[in-house]
Amino acid sequence: MGYLYRTKTDARYPANTTRTPYLLEQFPNARFVYIYRNPYAVYDESTKNLYRKVGPHFHLRNSEIGTKDENIVHIYREMIESYHAKFEECLTYTKWLLALAEAFFRA
């Protein structure tokens, strides 16, 4: 019971942006910080390595297809566009703080 009243921070993994509507349903008082970053900065070598390790388990064809920069950025772009399409619904909650990560970290 005590866990319900603790604060919980979700990972800063880009795919979590697609889970926002679900998280709002589960945690109606949640507050979110949406950080936009350059896709090339997000998908650096560590993410490419993740795709190289996980890819063979999820691809029916050559796992190289998931590691090419243009494919990775394409996946990221689709995910963000999907999020922005749903974002209009989320604005009604007035719990969103938009920040540009690059500007935030420069300060």
C-alpha positions in Angstrom: 0.0 0.0 0.0 2.8 2.4 0.8 4.2 2.0 -2.8 1.1 3.8 -4.2 2.2 7.0 -2.6 5.8 7.0 -3.6 7.1 8.8 -6.6 8.2 6.7 -9.5 10.5 7.8 -12.3 10.2 6.1 -15.7 13.2 5.4 -17.7 14.3 8.1 -20.2 14.0 5.5 -23.0 12.4 7.0 -26.2 9.9 4.2 -26.5 8.3 5.2 -23.2 6.8 8.2 -25.0 4.3 5.9 -26.7 3.2 4.6 -23.2 2.1 8.1 -22.0 -1.7 7.6 -22.5 -1.5 4.3 -20.6 0.6 5.9 -17.8 -2.0 8.7 -17.5 -4.8 6.2 -17.1 -2.9 4.3 -14.4 -1.5 7.4 -12.6 -3.9 10.3 -13.2 -1.9 12.6 -11.0 1.4 11.9 -12.8 3.4 14.7 -14.2 5.6 14.3 -17.2 8.6 16.1 -18.7 8.8 15.7 -22.4 12.3 16.1 -23.6 12.9 16.5 -27.3 16.4 15.6 -28.6 18.0 15.2 -31.9 17.3 11.6 -33.1 21.0 11.2 -34.0 22.0 12.1 -30.5 19.5 9.7 -29.0 20.5 6.8 -31.1 24.2 6.9 -30.5 26.5 3.9 -30.5 25.0 2.4 -27.3 21.5 2.2 -28.9 23.0 0.8 -32.1 24.7 -1.9 -30.0 21.4 -2.7 -28.4 19.8 -3.2 -31.8 22.7 -5.4 -32.8 22.3 -7.6 -29.8 18.5 -7.7 -29.8 17.9 -7.6 -33.5 18.7 -11.3 -34.3 16.0 -12.4 -31.8 13.2 -10.3 -33.4 14.0 -10.1 -37.1 13.1 -12.9 -39.5 15.6 -11.6 -42.0 19.1 -10.2 -41.7 19.4 -8.3 -38.4 21.5 -5.7 -40.2 18.3 -4.1 -41.3 17.6 -2.8 -37.8 21.0 -1.3 -37.3 21.3 1.0 -40.2 21.1 4.7 -39.2 18.3 5.6 -41.6 16.2 2.7 -40.3 16.8 3.6 -36.7 15.9 7.2 -37.3 12.9 6.2 -39.3 11.6 4.1 -36.3 12.3 7.0 -34.0 10.5 9.5 -36.3 7.4 7.2 -36.5 7.3 6.8 -32.7 7.5 10.6 -32.1 4.9 11.4 -34.8 2.6 8.8 -33.2 3.2 10.4 -29.8 2.4 13.9 -31.2 -0.8 12.7 -32.8 -1.9 11.5 -29.3 -0.4 14.6 -27.6 -3.5 16.7 -28.5 -5.6 14.5 -26.2 -3.0 14.7 -23.4 -3.1 18.5 -23.4 -6.4 18.5 -21.6 -4.7 17.1 -18.5 -2.5 20.3 -18.3 0.3 18.2 -16.7 2.8 18.5 -19.4 6.0 20.5 -19.3 7.7 20.8 -22.7 11.4 21.3 -22.6 14.2 21.2 -25.2 16.8 19.0 -23.7 19.6 20.7 -25.6 18.6 24.1 -24.2 18.2 22.6 -20.7 21.6 21.0 -20.6 23.3 24.1 -22.1 22.1 26.2 -19.2 
